[in-house]
């Protein structure tokens, strides 16, 4: 077992006094040089190890010049002071010497601290904050990457953390905009069951702060943020801008990183953010059993003591959705927050009402919902639903092949391999135009049948080698009946919007005519219906109205 130098000195001195061992015997016993034995007998405390003084001969001629630059920095604005890289660049430009970056960095680091002490600049210190139960909280956003429906996208983790207990509530969204910021607060306060009675600490986030007053804690707040804050009755405290204010809400700064490392690593794979937010709620329950640092109680035990001190919630939650009334353009699109979304073509050149949340965009015509989209995160993006353009495609079938709506439907998986095979067969049998129209009528069938039933109908038609939409409709109804469902339904899970009632003026696919079949239908083995009860109606006399 190796001994520390202090323990070795103690044993050497003890053996010398108690057992009278000589210097040579002590050296042989402990396997050390006689010089070390003499040093131990001379002093009970080992001499500190000498650190070599490192010199930089190449830096020596320029040390006084660099000192002058660093002293001038004491009076310069904070954001316009020399960095080690800038000093190296100036030495190269003004003296024609190229020094290694590490040499300049080590010298500047040591001299900056010494010059600050010589100039009487006080060292920056910090105090530990006292957190009363139910008083203070902290809020922050953090970036998180998620494999969402097979695509890796950047999302944002909202964190609301109570300062006393450390209880934190999280919510993941596609953006860190105002709706996500507001919805995070509404969700967090509802989960906590109350409102902090003290201060809630924030960065100078754009959703909350419109303007930072120069060298002041005063902020010009966004009007809707002020409305939310007054609705719940809490006080906002805004930290200093930049890194200087990070320590003022250090609890939530560390919380975001801790939660991301422990629960969102490796990159989570989910179909929707709702699924991941459900998992996050389970992670938060596990966190209640954790102890922070050297605390005696768990987070859940501290929160039990803190919950009665929170202010009560209002009877109804704050309405976070934004409302717009855009006009539908000639491409059957609306533009909201610099992104475009499709609506059914019959609403072209009409105004509609849009409710925008952090994750969804819902379009209404009056009180009726006509379209629903996942909110796009970015600028200049667009989401087009192929079902919204079917009425136009019946009149312009040639536009389908190169349409952006078809490209997105293929990417999303709503336009399947069965659709592709039926389209190819229909074009081969009926020609380019009529074959495409037959496909469009199949797509119209999705408004009345579930997606899986229509796919079953397409497979049956392809197996028979027919491109008749009537066969597809019949087989889809049989598939629905075989599964114990009604033949007609009101929702198609493959489309991201709610279906609408069919327009009676549009071509329907419910009739069956023999001349439109590419080949004869298979023989129907079902028994004929019995009509005896209906014949009895012929013998009933109609009573004359008095």
Helices and strands as residue ranges (DSSP letters): H 5-18, H 23-30, H 34-42, H 57-60, H 63-73, G 78-80, H 84-95, H 101-118, E 137-148, E 151-162, E 168-173, H 178-192, E 199-202, E 209-212, E 219-221, H 223-232, E 235-238, G 242-249, H 250-263, E 269-270, H 273-287, H 299-307, E 322-324, E 333-336, E 339-342, G 345-347, E 353-356, E 360-365, E 368-374, E 382-383, G 386-389, H 390-395, G 397-399, H 404-412, H 417-430, H 432-445, H 451-464, H 469-482, G 514-516, H 532-535, G 536-539
